[in-house]
Structure formats: C-alpha cells, structure tokens
Amino acid sequence: MDITKIDQPTLDLMTKAFAIVLEQNKVSYKKIGIVEEGDQLLFLYEGKDEKVHVFKWSKASSVGVSIGVLAQSVLMPIIPHLRLLS
C-alpha cells in the first residue's frame, strides 16, 4: 500500500510496519511510535534505557512510497544503533 496522505490510520499502519522490521532484525523495544511534527515524521523508540529516542525524516518524502519500503529505508541505517539501545 502506497502512502497517499499522512493521517492517524496511516501512522498506525506505519508503526506496525516498523515493528515488523524491528522484529525481523531482532531489535527489542519497550515502546515505539510514529508522530507528525510540522513537515517531519518522528520515529519514537524506547529501549531498555527507558529513554525515548527520536529519529526524524521528511513527511513529503513518505508520500507515494509503500509503507513496507518506508519502514525499511528509515530503519535499516539505524538498526546498529537501535541494537545498542535494546
């Protein structure tokens, strides 16, 4: 499913896709979420340190991309860092 607009149901689907990618890469977490902030989307990650870590990317770059591809493209570069936090 390609993202056509950023609304709450889309953010919920994106969060599920991010959880799947994390699980596939054996990255544990306490909580995760995705929220809008202006022209950016924020991936919120809480690991074993119980601090919320924030990773940002452009909201505009997400429109027209499939949710699975987006989850992969956002998470794969930060997986090594997330493993340290998990």
PDB file of N, CA, C and O in Angstrom:
ATOM      1  N   MET A   1       0.841  -1.179   0.000  1.00  0.00           N
ATOM      2  CA  MET A   1       0.000   0.000   0.000  1.00  0.00           C
ATOM      3  C   MET A   1       0.889   1.247   0.000  1.00  0.00           C
ATOM      4  O   MET A   1       1.729   1.426   0.882  1.00  0.00           O
ATOM      5  N   ASP A   2       0.691   2.089  -0.990  1.00  0.00           N
ATOM      6  CA  ASP A   2       1.436   3.343  -1.048  1.00  0.00           C
ATOM      7  C   ASP A   2       0.757   4.393  -0.179  1.00  0.00           C
ATOM      8  O   ASP A   2      -0.469   4.444  -0.081  1.00  0.00           O
ATOM      9  N   ILE A   3       1.560   5.211   0.434  1.00  0.00           N
ATOM     10  CA  ILE A   3       1.052   6.279   1.289  1.00  0.00           C
ATOM     11  C   ILE A   3       0.547   7.415   0.398  1.00  0.00           C
ATOM     12  O   ILE A   3       1.290   7.939  -0.432  1.00  0.00           O
ATOM     13  N   THR A   4      -0.710   7.788   0.575  1.00  0.00           N
ATOM     14  CA  THR A   4      -1.276   8.889  -0.198  1.00  0.00           C
ATOM     15  C   THR A   4      -1.465  10.141   0.649  1.00  0.00           C
ATOM     16  O   THR A   4      -1.465  11.260   0.135  1.00  0.00           O
ATOM     17  N   LYS A   5      -1.627   9.936   1.960  1.00  0.00           N
ATOM     18  CA  LYS A   5      -1.740  11.068   2.881  1.00  0.00           C
ATOM     19  C   LYS A   5      -1.286  10.606   4.256  1.00  0.00           C
ATOM     20  O   LYS A   5      -1.276   9.413   4.559  1.00  0.00           O
ATOM     21  N   ILE A   6      -0.916  11.563   5.069  1.00  0.00           N
ATOM     22  CA  ILE A   6      -0.483  11.254   6.421  1.00  0.00           C
ATOM     23  C   ILE A   6      -1.639  11.577   7.367  1.00  0.00           C
ATOM     24  O   ILE A   6      -1.935  12.744   7.624  1.00  0.00           O
ATOM     25  N   ASP A   7      -2.280  10.540   7.876  1.00  0.00           N
ATOM     26  CA  ASP A   7      -3.354  10.693   8.859  1.00  0.00           C
ATOM     27  C   ASP A   7      -3.152   9.631   9.936  1.00  0.00           C
ATOM     28  O   ASP A   7      -2.215   8.838   9.839  1.00  0.00           O
ATOM     29  N   GLN A   8      -3.988   9.596  10.938  1.00  0.00           N
ATOM     30  CA  GLN A   8      -3.780   8.670  12.057  1.00  0.00           C
ATOM     31  C   GLN A   8      -3.801   7.204  11.624  1.00  0.00           C
ATOM     32  O   GLN A   8      -2.950   6.434  12.070  1.00  0.00           O
ATOM     33  N   PRO A   9      -4.752   6.786  10.764  1.00  0.00           N
ATOM     34  CA  PRO A   9      -4.707   5.377  10.339  1.00  0.00           C
ATOM     35  C   PRO A   9      -3.402   5.026   9.607  1.00  0.00           C
ATOM     36  O   PRO A   9      -2.878   3.924   9.772  1.00  0.00           O
ATOM     37  N   THR A  10      -2.886   5.948   8.811  1.00  0.00           N
ATOM     38  CA  THR A  10      -1.617   5.706   8.115  1.00  0.00           C
ATOM     39  C   THR A  10      -0.469   5.625   9.109  1.00  0.00           C
ATOM     40  O   THR A  10       0.400   4.762   8.982  1.00  0.00           O
ATOM     41  N   LEU A  11      -0.454   6.514  10.097  1.00  0.00           N
ATOM     42  CA  LEU A  11       0.589   6.464  11.135  1.00  0.00           C
ATOM     43  C   LEU A  11       0.530   5.145  11.904  1.00  0.00           C
ATOM     44  O   LEU A  11       1.570   4.591  12.262  1.00  0.00           O
ATOM     45  N   ASP A  12      -0.670   4.642  12.160  1.00  0.00           N
ATOM     46  CA  ASP A  12      -0.822   3.360  12.855  1.00  0.00           C
ATOM     47  C   ASP A  12      -0.261   2.212  12.015  1.00  0.00           C
ATOM     48  O   ASP A  12       0.425   1.335  12.539  1.00  0.00           O
ATOM     49  N   LEU A  13      -0.555   2.219  10.710  1.00  0.00           N
ATOM     50  CA  LEU A  13      -0.012   1.192   9.819  1.00  0.00           C
ATOM     51  C   LEU A  13       1.507   1.282   9.724  1.00  0.00           C
ATOM     52  O   LEU A  13       2.197   0.263   9.687  1.00  0.00           O
ATOM     53  N   MET A  14       2.014   2.494   9.686  1.00  0.00           N
ATOM     54  CA  MET A  14       3.462   2.677   9.638  1.00  0.00           C
ATOM     55  C   MET A  14       4.105   2.130  10.907  1.00  0.00           C
ATOM     56  O   MET A  14       5.156   1.491  10.838  1.00  0.00           O
ATOM     57  N   THR A  15       3.498   2.367  12.052  1.00  0.00           N
ATOM     58  CA  THR A  15       4.033   1.863  13.318  1.00  0.00           C
ATOM     59  C   THR A  15       4.080   0.330  13.296  1.00  0.00           C
ATOM     60  O   THR A  15       5.051  -0.268  13.761  1.00  0.00           O
ATOM     61  N   LYS A  16       3.031  -0.304  12.757  1.00  0.00           N
ATOM     62  CA  LYS A  16       3.014  -1.770  12.661  1.00  0.00           C
ATOM     63  C   LYS A  16       4.132  -2.255  11.732  1.00  0.00           C
ATOM     64  O   LYS A  16       4.801  -3.243  12.033  1.00  0.00           O
ATOM     65  N   ALA A  17       4.334  -1.567  10.614  1.00  0.00           N
ATOM     66  CA  ALA A  17       5.391  -1.955   9.681  1.00  0.00           C
ATOM     67  C   ALA A  17       6.765  -1.785  10.316  1.00  0.00           C
ATOM     68  O   ALA A  17       7.645  -2.623  10.117  1.00  0.00           O
ATOM     69  N   PHE A  18       6.958  -0.723  11.068  1.00  0.00           N
ATOM     70  CA  PHE A  18       8.230  -0.513  11.756  1.00  0.00           C
ATOM     71  C   PHE A  18       8.457  -1.627  12.777  1.00  0.00           C
ATOM     72  O   PHE A  18       9.579  -2.114  12.919  1.00  0.00           O
ATOM     73  N   ALA A  19       7.410  -2.032  13.485  1.00  0.00           N
ATOM     74  CA  ALA A  19       7.534  -3.113  14.475  1.00  0.00           C
ATOM     75  C   ALA A  19       7.953  -4.412  13.788  1.00  0.00           C
ATOM     76  O   ALA A  19       8.779  -5.154  14.321  1.00  0.00           O
ATOM     77  N   ILE A  20       7.402  -4.687  12.632  1.00  0.00           N
ATOM     78  CA  ILE A  20       7.754  -5.899  11.886  1.00  0.00           C
ATOM     79  C   ILE A  20       9.223  -5.874  11.489  1.00  0.00           C
ATOM     80  O   ILE A  20       9.923  -6.875  11.642  1.00  0.00           O
ATOM     81  N   VAL A  21       9.697  -4.739  10.979  1.00  0.00           N
ATOM     82  CA  VAL A  21      11.099  -4.627  10.580  1.00  0.00           C
ATOM     83  C   VAL A  21      12.017  -4.801  11.794  1.00  0.00           C
ATOM     84  O   VAL A  21      13.049  -5.465  11.704  1.00  0.00           O
ATOM     85  N   LEU A  22      11.644  -4.214  12.912  1.00  0.00           N
ATOM     86  CA  LEU A  22      12.449  -4.370  14.128  1.00  0.00           C
ATOM     87  C   LEU A  22      12.499  -5.834  14.552  1.00  0.00           C
ATOM     88  O   LEU A  22      13.563  -6.347  14.899  1.00  0.00           O
ATOM     89  N   GLU A  23      11.356  -6.502  14.526  1.00  0.00           N
ATOM     90  CA  GLU A  23      11.305  -7.913  14.913  1.00  0.00           C
ATOM     91  C   GLU A  23      12.131  -8.772  13.962  1.00  0.00           C
ATOM     92  O   GLU A  23      12.839  -9.676  14.405  1.00  0.00           O
ATOM     93  N   GLN A  24      12.049  -8.502  12.668  1.00  0.00           N
ATOM     94  CA  GLN A  24      12.821  -9.258  11.686  1.00  0.00           C
ATOM     95  C   GLN A  24      14.325  -9.095  11.904  1.00  0.00           C
ATOM     96  O   GLN A  24      15.106  -9.997  11.600  1.00  0.00           O
ATOM     97  N   ASN A  25      14.718  -7.945  12.430  1.00  0.00           N
ATOM     98  CA  ASN A  25      16.132  -7.666  12.666  1.00  0.00           C
ATOM     99  C   ASN A  25      16.538  -7.888  14.117  1.00  0.00           C
ATOM    100  O   ASN A  25      17.618  -7.480  14.543  1.00  0.00           O
ATOM    101  N   LYS A  26      15.651  -8.545  14.869  1.00  0.00           N
ATOM    102  CA  LYS A  26      15.914  -8.916  16.267  1.00  0.00           C
ATOM    103  C   LYS A  26      16.310  -7.722  17.142  1.00  0.00           C
ATOM    104  O   LYS A  26      17.244  -7.793  17.941  1.00  0.00           O
ATOM    105  N   VAL A  27      15.568  -6.625  16.963  1.00  0.00           N
ATOM    106  CA  VAL A  27      15.763  -5.432  17.785  1.00  0.00           C
ATOM    107  C   VAL A  27      14.569  -5.351  18.738  1.00  0.00           C
ATOM    108  O   VAL A  27      13.428  -5.195  18.303  1.00  0.00           O
ATOM    109  N   SER A  28      14.841  -5.458  20.024  1.00  0.00           N
ATOM    110  CA  SER A  28      13.745  -5.391  21.000  1.00  0.00           C
ATOM    111  C   SER A  28      13.486  -3.933  21.391  1.00  0.00           C
ATOM    112  O   SER A  28      14.333  -3.062  21.194  1.00  0.00           O
ATOM    113  N   TYR A  29      12.314  -3.695  21.942  1.00  0.00           N
ATOM    114  CA  TYR A  29      11.936  -2.349  22.357  1.00  0.00           C
ATOM    115  C   TYR A  29      10.849  -2.451  23.408  1.00  0.00           C
ATOM    116  O   TYR A  29      10.148  -3.458  23.512  1.00  0.00           O
ATOM    117  N   LYS A  30      10.722  -1.385  24.187  1.00  0.00           N
ATOM    118  CA  LYS A  30       9.614  -1.302  25.139  1.00  0.00           C
ATOM    119  C   LYS A  30       8.399  -0.699  24.442  1.00  0.00           C
ATOM    120  O   LYS A  30       7.294  -1.235  24.533  1.00  0.00           O
ATOM    121  N   LYS A  31       8.606   0.415  23.745  1.00  0.00           N
ATOM    122  CA  LYS A  31       7.535   1.089  23.017  1.00  0.00           C
ATOM    123  C   LYS A  31       8.117   1.734  21.773  1.00  0.00           C
ATOM    124  O   LYS A  31       9.280   2.135  21.749  1.00  0.00           O
ATOM    125  N   ILE A  32       7.288   1.828  20.737  1.00  0.00           N
ATOM    126  CA  ILE A  32       7.649   2.590  19.539  1.00  0.00           C
ATOM    127  C   ILE A  32       6.413   3.361  19.101  1.00  0.00           C
ATOM    128  O   ILE A  32       5.294   3.045  19.504  1.00  0.00           O
ATOM    129  N   GLY A  33       6.630   4.376  18.270  1.00  0.00           N
ATOM    130  CA  GLY A  33       5.525   5.138  17.720  1.00  0.00           C
ATOM    131  C   GLY A  33       6.010   6.050  16.621  1.00  0.00           C
ATOM    132  O   GLY A  33       7.206   6.316  16.497  1.00  0.00           O
ATOM    133  N   ILE A  34       5.083   6.523  15.831  1.00  0.00           N
ATOM    134  CA  ILE A  34       5.382   7.483  14.777  1.00  0.00           C
ATOM    135  C   ILE A  34       4.376   8.619  14.901  1.00  0.00           C
ATOM    136  O   ILE A  34       3.171   8.385  14.996  1.00  0.00           O
ATOM    137  N   VAL A  35       4.876   9.843  14.898  1.00  0.00           N
ATOM    138  CA  VAL A  35       4.022  11.026  15.011  1.00  0.00           C
ATOM    139  C   VAL A  35       4.446  12.071  13.993  1.00  0.00           C
ATOM    140  O   VAL A  35       5.563  12.045  13.475  1.00  0.00           O
ATOM    141  N   GLU A  36       3.538  12.982  13.721  1.00  0.00           N
ATOM    142  CA  GLU A  36       3.821  14.123  12.843  1.00  0.00           C
ATOM    143  C   GLU A  36       4.306  15.296  13.671  1.00  0.00           C
ATOM    144  O   GLU A  36       3.845  15.519  14.790  1.00  0.00           O
ATOM    145  N   GLU A  37       5.234  16.036  13.113  1.00  0.00           N
ATOM    146  CA  GLU A  37       5.642  17.303  13.715  1.00  0.00           C
ATOM    147  C   GLU A  37       5.982  18.252  12.573  1.00  0.00           C
ATOM    148  O   GLU A  37       7.074  18.198  12.005  1.00  0.00           O
ATOM    149  N   GLY A  38       5.037  19.119  12.248  1.00  0.00           N
ATOM    150  CA  GLY A  38       5.248  20.043  11.138  1.00  0.00           C
ATOM    151  C   GLY A  38       5.429  19.284   9.836  1.00  0.00           C
ATOM    152  O   GLY A  38       4.572  18.490   9.448  1.00  0.00           O
ATOM    153  N   ASP A  39       6.558  19.531   9.154  1.00  0.00           N
ATOM    154  CA  ASP A  39       6.811  18.870   7.871  1.00  0.00           C
ATOM    155  C   ASP A  39       7.672  17.615   8.029  1.00  0.00           C
ATOM    156  O   ASP A  39       8.242  17.116   7.058  1.00  0.00           O
ATOM    157  N   GLN A  40       7.760  17.115   9.262  1.00  0.00           N
ATOM    158  CA  GLN A  40       8.556  15.922   9.522  1.00  0.00           C
ATOM    159  C   GLN A  40       7.720  14.835  10.180  1.00  0.00           C
ATOM    160  O   GLN A  40       6.682  15.096  10.787  1.00  0.00           O
ATOM    161  N   LEU A  41       8.206  13.615  10.041  1.00  0.00           N
ATOM    162  CA  LEU A  41       7.665  12.495  10.796  1.00  0.00           C
ATOM    163  C   LEU A  41       8.739  12.079  11.787  1.00  0.00           C
ATOM    164  O   LEU A  41       9.931  12.148  11.490  1.00  0.00           O
ATOM    165  N   LEU A  42       8.315  11.652  12.951  1.00  0.00           N
ATOM    166  CA  LEU A  42       9.243  11.257  14.000  1.00  0.00           C
ATOM    167  C   LEU A  42       9.009   9.801  14.378  1.00  0.00           C
ATOM    168  O   LEU A  42       7.878   9.392  14.638  1.00  0.00           O
ATOM    169  N   PHE A  43      10.084   9.022  14.405  1.00  0.00           N
ATOM    170  CA  PHE A  43      10.040   7.660  14.907  1.00  0.00           C
ATOM    171  C   PHE A  43      10.518   7.718  16.349  1.00  0.00           C
ATOM    172  O   PHE A  43      11.662   8.086  16.618  1.00  0.00           O
ATOM    173  N   LEU A  44       9.638   7.354  17.275  1.00  0.00           N
ATOM    174  CA  LEU A  44       9.949   7.391  18.695  1.00  0.00           C
ATOM    175  C   LEU A  44      10.245   5.972  19.151  1.00  0.00           C
ATOM    176  O   LEU A  44       9.446   5.062  18.928  1.00  0.00           O
ATOM    177  N   TYR A  45      11.387   5.785  19.786  1.00  0.00           N
ATOM    178  CA  TYR A  45      11.848   4.465  20.180  1.00  0.00           C
ATOM    179  C   TYR A  45      12.244   4.477  21.654  1.00  0.00           C
ATOM    180  O   TYR A  45      13.081   5.275  22.075  1.00  0.00           O
ATOM    181  N   GLU A  46      11.640   3.590  22.428  1.00  0.00           N
ATOM    182  CA  GLU A  46      12.032   3.434  23.828  1.00  0.00           C
ATOM    183  C   GLU A  46      12.643   2.049  23.994  1.00  0.00           C
ATOM    184  O   GLU A  46      11.976   1.036  23.784  1.00  0.00           O
ATOM    185  N   GLY A  47      13.895   2.015  24.366  1.00  0.00           N
ATOM    186  CA  GLY A  47      14.603   0.760  24.574  1.00  0.00           C
ATOM    187  C   GLY A  47      14.771   0.465  26.043  1.00  0.00           C
ATOM    188  O   GLY A  47      14.026   0.967  26.884  1.00  0.00           O
ATOM    189  N   LYS A  48      15.769  -0.364  26.346  1.00  0.00           N
ATOM    190  CA  LYS A  48      15.972  -0.801  27.731  1.00  0.00           C
ATOM    191  C   LYS A  48      16.373   0.327  28.668  1.00  0.00           C
ATOM    192  O   LYS A  48      16.194   0.217  29.881  1.00  0.00           O
ATOM    193  N   ASP A  49      16.923   1.429  28.112  1.00  0.00           N
ATOM    194  CA  ASP A  49      17.323   2.549  28.966  1.00  0.00           C
ATOM    195  C   ASP A  49      16.137   3.399  29.411  1.00  0.00           C
ATOM    196  O   ASP A  49      16.299   4.326  30.205  1.00  0.00           O
ATOM    197  N   GLU A  50      14.943   3.084  28.901  1.00  0.00           N
ATOM    198  CA  GLU A  50      13.691   3.763  29.235  1.00  0.00           C
ATOM    199  C   GLU A  50      13.679   5.241  28.849  1.00  0.00           C
ATOM    200  O   GLU A  50      12.869   6.015  29.360  1.00  0.00           O
ATOM    201  N   LYS A  51      14.582   5.629  27.943  1.00  0.00           N
ATOM    202  CA  LYS A  51      14.563   6.976  27.385  1.00  0.00           C
ATOM    203  C   LYS A  51      13.953   6.889  25.991  1.00  0.00           C
ATOM    204  O   LYS A  51      14.097   5.879  25.303  1.00  0.00           O
ATOM    205  N   VAL A  52      13.275   7.950  25.584  1.00  0.00           N
ATOM    206  CA  VAL A  52      12.697   7.985  24.249  1.00  0.00           C
ATOM    207  C   VAL A  52      13.715   8.619  23.308  1.00  0.00           C
ATOM    208  O   VAL A  52      14.165   9.745  23.521  1.00  0.00           O
ATOM    209  N   HIS A  53      14.066   7.879  22.268  1.00  0.00           N
ATOM    210  CA  HIS A  53      14.996   8.346  21.243  1.00  0.00           C
ATOM    211  C   HIS A  53      14.173   8.724  20.016  1.00  0.00           C
ATOM    212  O   HIS A  53      13.235   8.015  19.648  1.00  0.00           O
ATOM    213  N   VAL A  54      14.526   9.839  19.389  1.00  0.00           N
ATOM    214  CA  VAL A  54      13.733  10.380  18.285  1.00  0.00           C
ATOM    215  C   VAL A  54      14.575  10.397  17.015  1.00  0.00           C
ATOM    216  O   VAL A  54      15.707  10.881  17.009  1.00  0.00           O
ATOM    217  N   PHE A  55      14.002   9.859  15.940  1.00  0.00           N
ATOM    218  CA  PHE A  55      14.633   9.848  14.628  1.00  0.00           C
ATOM    219  C   PHE A  55      13.660  10.518  13.658  1.00  0.00           C
ATOM    220  O   PHE A  55      12.488  10.148  13.590  1.00  0.00           O
ATOM    221  N   LYS A  56      14.154  11.507  12.906  1.00  0.00           N
ATOM    222  CA  LYS A  56      13.287  12.333  12.058  1.00  0.00           C
ATOM    223  C   LYS A  56      13.555  12.092  10.579  1.00  0.00           C
ATOM    224  O   LYS A  56      14.666  11.748  10.176  1.00  0.00           O
ATOM    225  N   TRP A  57      12.495  12.284   9.772  1.00  0.00           N
ATOM    226  CA  TRP A  57      12.647  12.312   8.321  1.00  0.00           C
ATOM    227  C   TRP A  57      11.515  13.143   7.736  1.00  0.00           C
ATOM    228  O   TRP A  57      10.533  13.449   8.412  1.00  0.00           O
ATOM    229  N   SER A  58      11.668  13.496   6.484  1.00  0.00           N
ATOM    230  CA  SER A  58      10.726  14.378   5.799  1.00  0.00           C
ATOM    231  C   SER A  58       9.393  13.687   5.538  1.00  0.00           C
ATOM    232  O   SER A  58       9.352  12.580   5.001  1.00  0.00           O
ATOM    233  N   LYS A  59       8.313  14.346   5.920  1.00  0.00           N
ATOM    234  CA  LYS A  59       6.980  13.823   5.665  1.00  0.00           C
ATOM    235  C   LYS A  59       6.717  13.749   4.163  1.00  0.00           C
ATOM    236  O   LYS A  59       6.108  12.789   3.690  1.00  0.00           O
ATOM    237  N   ALA A  60       7.165  14.742   3.416  1.00  0.00           N
ATOM    238  CA  ALA A  60       6.933  14.779   1.968  1.00  0.00           C
ATOM    239  C   ALA A  60       7.578  13.592   1.267  1.00  0.00           C
ATOM    240  O   ALA A  60       7.044  13.096   0.275  1.00  0.00           O
ATOM    241  N   SER A  61       8.726  13.129   1.773  1.00  0.00           N
ATOM    242  CA  SER A  61       9.402  12.006   1.129  1.00  0.00           C
ATOM    243  C   SER A  61       8.675  10.683   1.361  1.00  0.00           C
ATOM    244  O   SER A  61       9.009   9.681   0.729  1.00  0.00           O
ATOM    245  N   SER A  62       7.705  10.664   2.241  1.00  0.00           N
ATOM    246  CA  SER A  62       6.966   9.439   2.550  1.00  0.00           C
ATOM    247  C   SER A  62       5.760   9.232   1.640  1.00  0.00           C
ATOM    248  O   SER A  62       5.315   8.100   1.453  1.00  0.00           O
ATOM    249  N   VAL A  63       5.232  10.303   1.079  1.00  0.00           N
ATOM    250  CA  VAL A  63       4.050  10.206   0.229  1.00  0.00           C
ATOM    251  C   VAL A  63       4.436   9.545  -1.096  1.00  0.00           C
ATOM    252  O   VAL A  63       5.423   9.922  -1.728  1.00  0.00           O
ATOM    253  N   GLY A  64       3.638   8.554  -1.502  1.00  0.00           N
ATOM    254  CA  GLY A  64       3.887   7.841  -2.745  1.00  0.00           C
ATOM    255  C   GLY A  64       4.776   6.619  -2.574  1.00  0.00           C
ATOM    256  O   GLY A  64       5.057   5.918  -3.546  1.00  0.00           O
ATOM    257  N   VAL A  65       5.221   6.355  -1.353  1.00  0.00           N
ATOM    258  CA  VAL A  65       6.091   5.218  -1.067  1.00  0.00           C
ATOM    259  C   VAL A  65       5.264   4.161  -0.342  1.00  0.00           C
ATOM    260  O   VAL A  65       4.353   4.494   0.417  1.00  0.00           O
ATOM    261  N   SER A  66       5.580   2.892  -0.573  1.00  0.00           N
ATOM    262  CA  SER A  66       4.853   1.853   0.161  1.00  0.00           C
ATOM    263  C   SER A  66       5.296   1.877   1.623  1.00  0.00           C
ATOM    264  O   SER A  66       6.427   2.247   1.936  1.00  0.00           O
ATOM    265  N   ILE A  67       4.397   1.480   2.499  1.00  0.00           N
ATOM    266  CA  ILE A  67       4.675   1.515   3.935  1.00  0.00           C
ATOM    267  C   ILE A  67       5.843   0.595   4.283  1.00  0.00           C
ATOM    268  O   ILE A  67       6.690   0.956   5.100  1.00  0.00           O
ATOM    269  N   GLY A  68       5.894  -0.577   3.677  1.00  0.00           N
ATOM    270  CA  GLY A  68       6.988  -1.504   3.947  1.00  0.00           C
ATOM    271  C   GLY A  68       8.336  -0.969   3.498  1.00  0.00           C
ATOM    272  O   GLY A  68       9.330  -1.102   4.212  1.00  0.00           O
ATOM    273  N   VAL A  69       8.375  -0.366   2.323  1.00  0.00           N
ATOM    274  CA  VAL A  69       9.622   0.219   1.806  1.00  0.00           C
ATOM    275  C   VAL A  69      10.061   1.372   2.699  1.00  0.00           C
ATOM    276  O   VAL A  69      11.249   1.523   2.982  1.00  0.00           O
ATOM    277  N   LEU A  70       9.115   2.179   3.140  1.00  0.00           N
ATOM    278  CA  LEU A  70       9.442   3.290   4.031  1.00  0.00           C
ATOM    279  C   LEU A  70      10.048   2.776   5.334  1.00  0.00           C
ATOM    280  O   LEU A  70      11.068   3.292   5.794  1.00  0.00           O
ATOM    281  N   ALA A  71       9.426   1.766   5.925  1.00  0.00           N
ATOM    282  CA  ALA A  71       9.939   1.215   7.182  1.00  0.00           C
ATOM    283  C   ALA A  71      11.371   0.714   6.997  1.00  0.00           C
ATOM    284  O   ALA A  71      12.235   0.969   7.836  1.00  0.00           O
ATOM    285  N   GLN A  72      11.616   0.011   5.916  1.00  0.00           N
ATOM    286  CA  GLN A  72      12.966  -0.488   5.639  1.00  0.00           C
ATOM    287  C   GLN A  72      13.954   0.658   5.448  1.00  0.00           C
ATOM    288  O   GLN A  72      15.048   0.639   6.011  1.00  0.00           O
ATOM    289  N   SER A  73      13.567   1.662   4.650  1.00  0.00           N
ATOM    290  CA  SER A  73      14.512   2.739   4.324  1.00  0.00           C
ATOM    291  C   SER A  73      14.825   3.621   5.532  1.00  0.00           C
ATOM    292  O   SER A  73      15.931   4.151   5.635  1.00  0.00           O
ATOM    293  N   VAL A  74      13.877   3.783   6.436  1.00  0.00           N
ATOM    294  CA  VAL A  74      14.128   4.584   7.639  1.00  0.00           C
ATOM    295  C   VAL A  74      14.932   3.784   8.663  1.00  0.00           C
ATOM    296  O   VAL A  74      15.867   4.307   9.270  1.00  0.00           O
ATOM    297  N   LEU A  75      14.569   2.522   8.851  1.00  0.00           N
ATOM    298  CA  LEU A  75      15.167   1.752   9.935  1.00  0.00           C
ATOM    299  C   LEU A  75      16.521   1.120   9.627  1.00  0.00           C
ATOM    300  O   LEU A  75      17.380   1.066  10.507  1.00  0.00           O
ATOM    301  N   MET A  76      16.734   0.645   8.413  1.00  0.00           N
ATOM    302  CA  MET A  76      17.963  -0.103   8.137  1.00  0.00           C
ATOM    303  C   MET A  76      19.235   0.683   8.478  1.00  0.00           C
ATOM    304  O   MET A  76      20.170   0.098   9.025  1.00  0.00           O
ATOM    305  N   PRO A  77      19.304   1.977   8.176  1.00  0.00           N
ATOM    306  CA  PRO A  77      20.530   2.703   8.548  1.00  0.00           C
ATOM    307  C   PRO A  77      20.737   2.852  10.060  1.00  0.00           C
ATOM    308  O   PRO A  77      21.865   3.049  10.510  1.00  0.00           O
ATOM    309  N   ILE A  78      19.664   2.759  10.841  1.00  0.00           N
ATOM    310  CA  ILE A  78      19.805   2.961  12.291  1.00  0.00           C
ATOM    311  C   ILE A  78      19.714   1.670  13.097  1.00  0.00           C
ATOM    312  O   ILE A  78      19.806   1.710  14.324  1.00  0.00           O
ATOM    313  N   ILE A  79      19.535   0.532  12.440  1.00  0.00           N
ATOM    314  CA  ILE A  79      19.431  -0.750  13.149  1.00  0.00           C
ATOM    315  C   ILE A  79      20.631  -0.985  14.074  1.00  0.00           C
ATOM    316  O   ILE A  79      20.424  -1.381  15.221  1.00  0.00           O
ATOM    317  N   PRO A  80      21.887  -0.760  13.628  1.00  0.00           N
ATOM    318  CA  PRO A  80      23.014  -0.984  14.551  1.00  0.00           C
ATOM    319  C   PRO A  80      22.911  -0.129  15.828  1.00  0.00           C
ATOM    320  O   PRO A  80      23.233  -0.594  16.922  1.00  0.00           O
ATOM    321  N   HIS A  81      22.465   1.107  15.675  1.00  0.00           N
ATOM    322  CA  HIS A  81      22.297   1.995  16.831  1.00  0.00           C
ATOM    323  C   HIS A  81      21.175   1.498  17.736  1.00  0.00           C
ATOM    324  O   HIS A  81      21.306   1.507  18.960  1.00  0.00           O
ATOM    325  N   LEU A  82      20.076   1.066  17.132  1.00  0.00           N
ATOM    326  CA  LEU A  82      18.937   0.573  17.920  1.00  0.00           C
ATOM    327  C   LEU A  82      19.300  -0.689  18.689  1.00  0.00           C
ATOM    328  O   LEU A  82      18.823  -0.903  19.804  1.00  0.00           O
ATOM    329  N   ARG A  83      20.147  -1.525  18.091  1.00  0.00           N
ATOM    330  CA  ARG A  83      20.577  -2.749  18.797  1.00  0.00           C
ATOM    331  C   ARG A  83      21.318  -2.400  20.092  1.00  0.00           C
ATOM    332  O   ARG A  83      21.196  -3.102  21.096  1.00  0.00           O
ATOM    333  N   LEU A  84      22.066  -1.334  20.055  1.00  0.00           N
ATOM    334  CA  LEU A  84      22.786  -0.898  21.265  1.00  0.00           C
ATOM    335  C   LEU A  84      21.823  -0.432  22.350  1.00  0.00           C
ATOM    336  O   LEU A  84      22.111  -0.547  23.541  1.00  0.00           O
ATOM    337  N   LEU A  85      20.670   0.097  21.923  1.00  0.00           N
ATOM    338  CA  LEU A  85      19.694   0.624  22.869  1.00  0.00           C
ATOM    339  C   LEU A  85      18.733  -0.443  23.375  1.00  0.00           C
ATOM    340  O   LEU A  85      18.068  -0.250  24.394  1.00  0.00           O
ATOM    341  N   SER A  86      18.656  -1.571  22.667  1.00  0.00           N
ATOM    342  CA  SER A  86      17.661  -2.605  23.009  1.00  0.00           C
ATOM    343  C   SER A  86      18.146  -3.541  24.102  1.00  0.00           C
ATOM    344  O   SER A  86      17.424  -4.457  24.495  1.00  0.00           O
TER     345      SER A  86
END
